[in-house]
């Protein structure tokens, strides 16, 4: 139990752990933005390609 408490204390006091969590949250936010943009723009882009294909 002493080793576990020591490991938790070390994890909390190190500065790398919060930085990694922040990067993880940032990556998750970027993924959500990309998914929303792809969903929102998907129909418009599909229509653009269809119109281009029909004009050729």
Secondary structure as UniProt FT lines:
FT   HELIX           2..13
FT   HELIX           15..55
//
